[in-house]
Amino acid sequence: MSPELSETIGYSAAFLTTAAFLPQAYKSWRTRDLSGISLPMYALFTFGVAIWLVYGVLIASAPVIAANAITLLLSSTVLLLKIMQVRAS
């Protein structure tokens, strides 16, 4: 497989998986209703994304870095909103 094709596939996967996260982050931010979100699951997910980001940096993979940097920002936002909701109750 050519390097160009590999990069195209990587960026396509990065775009789709990151874009899939946008509706949840937007809805959570807009409504502040995170009652259906599990705090332990989101904490584990966000930590896993952070590790994927580190992995992407270690292997110098731009698609992995880009996707996980954006997803980490979005998932961290939802996680912080969830933590604030739990503390307020």
N, C-alpha and C positions, 0 to 999 in steps of 0.2 A: 504494500500500500504506500502511496506517495505521501511525503510529509504534508503536502498541501491538503490532501484529502483527509488525513488524520486531524489536522487543525480544523478543517471545516466541520467534520463530525464532532470534534470536541467543543467547538464554539456553539454548534447547533444544540447539543445536549445541555451545555451550560445555559444557554438562553432559555430553553424550554423549562428546565427544572427551576431556574430562578424566577421566570415569569409566572410559573404555576403558584409561586408563593405570594405574589403581589396581591391577589384578591383577599386572602386571609389577613395580611398585614394591613391593608387599607380598611377593611371592615372593622378590624380590631381597633384601629386608631380612630375611625369615625364614630363608632358606636360605644366604644369603651366597654362592650359586653364580651367578656372572656369567660363566661360561666361554663361554656362547653369545652374549654381548653384545660388539659391536665398540666399542672405545674411541673410534676416530675418528668413527664414526657417531654415537655418543651425545654426544660433545663438540660436533659440528656441530648436532645436534638441539637440545641444551640452549641453545647460543648463538642458534639460530634462534628458540626460544621466548622468550628474553630480548628479542630484537629485536621480536617480536610484542607483547610486553608494553609496550615503549616506544612502539610504534606505537599501541596501544590507549590509552595515556595521552595521546599527542599528539592523537588524534582524539576523546578523551573518550568512549570506547565502553565502558560498564560490562561488557557480555558479553565483549568481547575482553580487557579488563583482568582480570576474574575468572577466566576460563578459563586464561589464560596465567600468571597469578600462581600458581595452584594447580599447573598443569602444570610450571612452572619449579621449584617446590619439590620435586615428585616426581622430575622428571628429574635435578635436581641431586643428590638423594639417591642415585639409582642411579649417576650418574656418579662421585660421590665413592667409593661402594663399589667401583666398577670400578677407579678409580685406586688405591685402597688394595690391591686384589687384585693388580694389575699390579706395584706396588712390592714387595709381599711375595714375589713369585715370582722 
